[in-house]
């Protein structure tokens, strides 16, 4: 049984929200159980009228849903995150006359949530996270948990991850969500649709609704704040 290639692509933004050219970009691909199939693969830079983006083509060895997460070492990537498409491994022999490009081109794309990657302990400050109220950010059907990765973080293995969110309009209200360690330098937090549906939305949509901190209690008991920033919570017409 042969599975057709799947291309993962995305762009990294600078402080002006312009795509960055010349970034060193790598990709990790996981299956639907979270097992890493490809680790730190080098991506190919593409250029066009809109700027530069990066892609990597992977040929699956088995059926399943594939998720790609990219990271960059570019110091100018103040918004060093992107959305990466996911797709179910496609068996070419089961659909004669239909190409993998056609499947990928016309199927509805599922997008992962932002994956934030930092190059120094200071780059993790003032990072904005945007959530849609009522959306699901889990490893379930939506397959887009929130993930953070740091190139100079302490080894996270054996640590306890917590996402803390303090309401800007009601500072006494602090939410706490437990997370998990994915690997030595990647932390993950899952939020259900019910949890995001209960979040406040700023009265001014251009202002953040929460301040947040991603923390870890390491295996030796040490406490480290990995990331701090703000959370914008957006609405859709169905959850006003």
KOLFIZA-593320 format. One record per residue (C-alpha): x, y, z; residue in three letters; chain. Coordinates in steps of 0.5 Angstrom, whole numbers, always signed. Example, Ala and Ser with C-alpha at 12.3 -4.5 7.8 and 13.67 -1.06 7.14 Angstrom:
<nodes>
+-------+-------+-------+---------+--------+
!     x !     y !     z ! residuo ! cadena !
+-------+-------+-------+---------+--------+
!   +25 !    -9 !   +16 !     Ala !      A !
!   +27 !    -2 !   +14 !     Ser !      A !
+-------+-------+-------+---------+--------+
</nodes>
This chain:
<nodes>
+-------+-------+-------+---------+--------+
!     x !     y !     z ! residuo ! cadena !
+-------+-------+-------+---------+--------+
!    +0 !    +0 !    +0 !     Unk !      A !
!    +3 !    +7 !    -2 !     Unk !      A !
!    +1 !   +13 !    +1 !     Unk !      A !
!    +2 !   +20 !    -3 !     Unk !      A !
!    +6 !   +26 !    -1 !     Unk !      A !
!    +4 !   +31 !    +4 !     Unk !      A !
!    +7 !   +38 !    +4 !     Unk !      A !
!    +7 !   +42 !   +10 !     Unk !      A !
!    +8 !   +50 !   +10 !     Unk !      A !
!    +8 !   +56 !   +13 !     Unk !      A !
!   +11 !   +63 !   +14 !     Unk !      A !
!   +15 !   +67 !   +20 !     Unk !      A !
!   +13 !   +74 !   +21 !     Unk !      A !
!   +18 !   +80 !   +24 !     Unk !      A !
!   +16 !   +86 !   +28 !     Unk !      A !
!   +12 !   +89 !   +22 !     Unk !      A !
!    +8 !   +82 !   +21 !     Unk !      A !
!   +12 !   +81 !   +14 !     Unk !      A !
!   +14 !   +74 !   +12 !     Unk !      A !
!   +22 !   +73 !   +14 !     Unk !      A !
!   +27 !   +71 !    +9 !     Unk !      A !
!   +33 !   +67 !   +10 !     Unk !      A !
!   +30 !   +64 !   +17 !     Unk !      A !
!   +33 !   +57 !   +19 !     Unk !      A !
!   +27 !   +53 !   +19 !     Unk !      A !
!   +26 !   +46 !   +22 !     Unk !      A !
!   +20 !   +42 !   +22 !     Unk !      A !
!   +17 !   +36 !   +27 !     Unk !      A !
!   +12 !   +31 !   +24 !     Unk !      A !
!    +8 !   +27 !   +29 !     Unk !      A !
!    +2 !   +22 !   +28 !     Unk !      A !
!    -5 !   +22 !   +32 !     Unk !      A !
!    -2 !   +19 !   +38 !     Unk !      A !
!    +3 !   +24 !   +39 !     Unk !      A !
!    +9 !   +20 !   +36 !     Unk !      A !
!   +15 !   +24 !   +33 !     Unk !      A !
!   +16 !   +21 !   +26 !     Unk !      A !
!   +20 !   +26 !   +23 !     Unk !      A !
!   +25 !   +31 !   +28 !     Unk !      A !
!   +28 !   +37 !   +26 !     Unk !      A !
!   +28 !   +36 !   +19 !     Unk !      A !
!   +30 !   +42 !   +15 !     Unk !      A !
!   +25 !   +46 !   +11 !     Unk !      A !
!   +26 !   +49 !    +4 !     Unk !      A !
!   +25 !   +56 !    +3 !     Unk !      A !
!   +20 !   +59 !    -2 !     Unk !      A !
!   +19 !   +66 !    -5 !     Unk !      A !
!   +13 !   +70 !    -8 !     Unk !      A !
!   +10 !   +76 !    -9 !     Unk !      A !
!    +7 !   +76 !    -1 !     Unk !      A !
!   +14 !   +74 !    +1 !     Unk !      A !
!   +18 !   +68 !    +4 !     Unk !      A !
!   +15 !   +62 !    +6 !     Unk !      A !
!   +18 !   +55 !    +8 !     Unk !      A !
!   +15 !   +48 !    +6 !     Unk !      A !
!   +17 !   +40 !    +7 !     Unk !      A !
!   +14 !   +34 !    +4 !     Unk !      A !
!   +13 !   +28 !    +7 !     Unk !      A !
!   +11 !   +21 !    +5 !     Unk !      A !
!    +7 !   +17 !   +10 !     Unk !      A !
!    +9 !   +10 !   +11 !     Unk !      A !
!    +2 !    +9 !   +15 !     Unk !      A !
!    -5 !   +11 !   +15 !     Unk !      A !
!    -7 !   +17 !   +20 !     Unk !      A !
!    -7 !   +24 !   +21 !     Unk !      A !
!    -1 !   +28 !   +21 !     Unk !      A !
!    +1 !   +34 !   +24 !     Unk !      A !
!    +7 !   +39 !   +23 !     Unk !      A !
!   +10 !   +44 !   +27 !     Unk !      A !
!   +16 !   +49 !   +25 !     Unk !      A !
!   +21 !   +53 !   +29 !     Unk !      A !
!   +26 !   +58 !   +27 !     Unk !      A !
!   +32 !   +61 !   +30 !     Unk !      A !
!   +31 !   +67 !   +26 !     Unk !      A !
!   +32 !   +73 !   +32 !     Unk !      A !
!   +28 !   +78 !   +28 !     Unk !      A !
!   +22 !   +73 !   +29 !     Unk !      A !
!   +18 !   +77 !   +34 !     Unk !      A !
!   +12 !   +73 !   +32 !     Unk !      A !
!   +15 !   +66 !   +31 !     Unk !      A !
!    +9 !   +62 !   +30 !     Unk !      A !
!    +5 !   +60 !   +24 !     Unk !      A !
!    -1 !   +55 !   +22 !     Unk !      A !
!    +1 !   +49 !   +19 !     Unk !      A !
!    -4 !   +44 !   +15 !     Unk !      A !
!    -5 !   +37 !   +18 !     Unk !      A !
!    -8 !   +32 !   +13 !     Unk !      A !
!   -10 !   +24 !   +13 !     Unk !      A !
!    -5 !   +20 !   +10 !     Unk !      A !
!    -8 !   +19 !    +3 !     Unk !      A !
!    -7 !   +12 !    +0 !     Unk !      A !
!    -6 !   +13 !    -8 !     Unk !      A !
!    -8 !    +6 !   -10 !     Unk !      A !
!   -15 !    +7 !    -7 !     Unk !      A !
!   -17 !   +13 !   -11 !     Unk !      A !
!   -15 !   +11 !   -18 !     Unk !      A !
!   -14 !   +18 !   -22 !     Unk !      A !
!   -14 !   +22 !   -16 !     Unk !      A !
!    -7 !   +26 !   -15 !     Unk !      A !
!    -5 !   +27 !    -8 !     Unk !      A !
!    -5 !   +35 !   -10 !     Unk !      A !
!   -12 !   +34 !   -11 !     Unk !      A !
!   -14 !   +31 !    -5 !     Unk !      A !
!    -9 !   +36 !    -1 !     Unk !      A !
!   -12 !   +42 !    -5 !     Unk !      A !
!   -19 !   +41 !    -5 !     Unk !      A !
!   -20 !   +38 !    +2 !     Unk !      A !
!   -22 !   +42 !    +8 !     Unk !      A !
!   -15 !   +44 !   +11 !     Unk !      A !
!   -15 !   +43 !   +19 !     Unk !      A !
!   -10 !   +48 !   +22 !     Unk !      A !
!    -6 !   +47 !   +28 !     Unk !      A !
!    -6 !   +53 !   +34 !     Unk !      A !
!    +0 !   +57 !   +34 !     Unk !      A !
!    +7 !   +54 !   +36 !     Unk !      A !
!   +11 !   +59 !   +40 !     Unk !      A !
!   +19 !   +58 !   +39 !     Unk !      A !
!   +24 !   +63 !   +43 !     Unk !      A !
!   +31 !   +64 !   +42 !     Unk !      A !
!   +33 !   +67 !   +49 !     Unk !      A !
!   +30 !   +67 !   +56 !     Unk !      A !
!   +28 !   +74 !   +54 !     Unk !      A !
!   +24 !   +73 !   +48 !     Unk !      A !
!   +19 !   +69 !   +51 !     Unk !      A !
!   +16 !   +76 !   +54 !     Unk !      A !
!   +10 !   +80 !   +52 !     Unk !      A !
!    +8 !   +74 !   +47 !     Unk !      A !
!    +1 !   +75 !   +45 !     Unk !      A !
!    -4 !   +69 !   +44 !     Unk !      A !
!   -10 !   +69 !   +40 !     Unk !      A !
!   -16 !   +64 !   +42 !     Unk !      A !
!   -23 !   +64 !   +39 !     Unk !      A !
!   -28 !   +63 !   +44 !     Unk !      A !
!   -32 !   +57 !   +43 !     Unk !      A !
!   -26 !   +53 !   +39 !     Unk !      A !
!   -23 !   +47 !   +41 !     Unk !      A !
!   -16 !   +47 !   +42 !     Unk !      A !
!   -14 !   +39 !   +44 !     Unk !      A !
!   -11 !   +33 !   +41 !     Unk !      A !
!   -18 !   +31 !   +39 !     Unk !      A !
!   -22 !   +32 !   +33 !     Unk !      A !
!   -19 !   +39 !   +32 !     Unk !      A !
!   -12 !   +36 !   +33 !     Unk !      A !
!    -9 !   +43 !   +35 !     Unk !      A !
!    -7 !   +44 !   +42 !     Unk !      A !
!    -3 !   +50 !   +44 !     Unk !      A !
!    +4 !   +48 !   +44 !     Unk !      A !
!   +10 !   +53 !   +46 !     Unk !      A !
!   +18 !   +51 !   +45 !     Unk !      A !
!   +24 !   +54 !   +47 !     Unk !      A !
!   +31 !   +53 !   +45 !     Unk !      A !
!   +35 !   +55 !   +51 !     Unk !      A !
!   +29 !   +53 !   +56 !     Unk !      A !
!   +31 !   +48 !   +62 !     Unk !      A !
!   +30 !   +40 !   +61 !     Unk !      A !
!   +22 !   +40 !   +61 !     Unk !      A !
!   +22 !   +32 !   +62 !     Unk !      A !
!   +19 !   +30 !   +69 !     Unk !      A !
!   +16 !   +37 !   +70 !     Unk !      A !
!    +9 !   +40 !   +71 !     Unk !      A !
!    +6 !   +45 !   +66 !     Unk !      A !
!    +1 !   +50 !   +68 !     Unk !      A !
!    -2 !   +56 !   +64 !     Unk !      A !
!    -4 !   +61 !   +69 !     Unk !      A !
!    -9 !   +67 !   +66 !     Unk !      A !
!   -11 !   +73 !   +70 !     Unk !      A !
!   -17 !   +77 !   +67 !     Unk !      A !
!   -15 !   +84 !   +65 !     Unk !      A !
!   -22 !   +87 !   +67 !     Unk !      A !
!   -22 !   +83 !   +73 !     Unk !      A !
!   -15 !   +82 !   +76 !     Unk !      A !
!   -17 !   +78 !   +82 !     Unk !      A !
!   -20 !   +72 !   +77 !     Unk !      A !
!   -14 !   +68 !   +75 !     Unk !      A !
!   -15 !   +61 !   +71 !     Unk !      A !
!   -11 !   +55 !   +72 !     Unk !      A !
!   -10 !   +50 !   +66 !     Unk !      A !
!    -5 !   +44 !   +67 !     Unk !      A !
!    -1 !   +42 !   +61 !     Unk !      A !
!    +4 !   +36 !   +59 !     Unk !      A !
!   +11 !   +36 !   +57 !     Unk !      A !
!   +12 !   +33 !   +50 !     Unk !      A !
!   +19 !   +33 !   +50 !     Unk !      A !
!   +25 !   +36 !   +53 !     Unk !      A !
!   +24 !   +43 !   +50 !     Unk !      A !
!   +16 !   +43 !   +48 !     Unk !      A !
!   +10 !   +44 !   +53 !     Unk !      A !
!    +3 !   +43 !   +51 !     Unk !      A !
!    -4 !   +45 !   +54 !     Unk !      A !
!   -11 !   +43 !   +52 !     Unk !      A !
!   -17 !   +47 !   +52 !     Unk !      A !
!   -24 !   +45 !   +51 !     Unk !      A !
!   -29 !   +48 !   +47 !     Unk !      A !
!   -33 !   +49 !   +54 !     Unk !      A !
!   -27 !   +52 !   +57 !     Unk !      A !
!   -26 !   +57 !   +51 !     Unk !      A !
!   -33 !   +58 !   +51 !     Unk !      A !
!   -33 !   +61 !   +58 !     Unk !      A !
!   -27 !   +66 !   +57 !     Unk !      A !
!   -28 !   +73 !   +57 !     Unk !      A !
!   -28 !   +78 !   +51 !     Unk !      A !
!   -25 !   +85 !   +52 !     Unk !      A !
!   -30 !   +90 !   +50 !     Unk !      A !
!   -25 !   +93 !   +46 !     Unk !      A !
!   -23 !   +88 !   +41 !     Unk !      A !
!   -16 !   +91 !   +40 !     Unk !      A !
!   -14 !   +90 !   +47 !     Unk !      A !
!   -12 !   +83 !   +51 !     Unk !      A !
!   -17 !   +80 !   +55 !     Unk !      A !
!   -12 !   +76 !   +60 !     Unk !      A !
!    -5 !   +76 !   +62 !     Unk !      A !
!    -2 !   +69 !   +62 !     Unk !      A !
!    +4 !   +66 !   +64 !     Unk !      A !
!    +7 !   +59 !   +62 !     Unk !      A !
!   +10 !   +56 !   +68 !     Unk !      A !
!   +14 !   +49 !   +70 !     Unk !      A !
!   +15 !   +46 !   +76 !     Unk !      A !
!   +22 !   +42 !   +74 !     Unk !      A !
!   +23 !   +35 !   +77 !     Unk !      A !
!   +28 !   +37 !   +82 !     Unk !      A !
!   +23 !   +42 !   +85 !     Unk !      A !
!   +25 !   +48 !   +81 !     Unk !      A !
!   +20 !   +53 !   +79 !     Unk !      A !
!   +21 !   +57 !   +72 !     Unk !      A !
!   +16 !   +62 !   +68 !     Unk !      A !
!   +17 !   +60 !   +61 !     Unk !      A !
!   +13 !   +65 !   +58 !     Unk !      A !
!    +9 !   +71 !   +59 !     Unk !      A !
!    +4 !   +75 !   +55 !     Unk !      A !
!    -3 !   +77 !   +53 !     Unk !      A !
!    -9 !   +73 !   +51 !     Unk !      A !
!   -14 !   +76 !   +46 !     Unk !      A !
!   -20 !   +72 !   +46 !     Unk !      A !
!   -24 !   +73 !   +39 !     Unk !      A !
!   -31 !   +72 !   +38 !     Unk !      A !
!   -35 !   +69 !   +32 !     Unk !      A !
!   -42 !   +71 !   +29 !     Unk !      A !
!   -45 !   +65 !   +33 !     Unk !      A !
!   -42 !   +66 !   +40 !     Unk !      A !
!   -43 !   +73 !   +41 !     Unk !      A !
+-------+-------+-------+---------+--------+
</nodes>
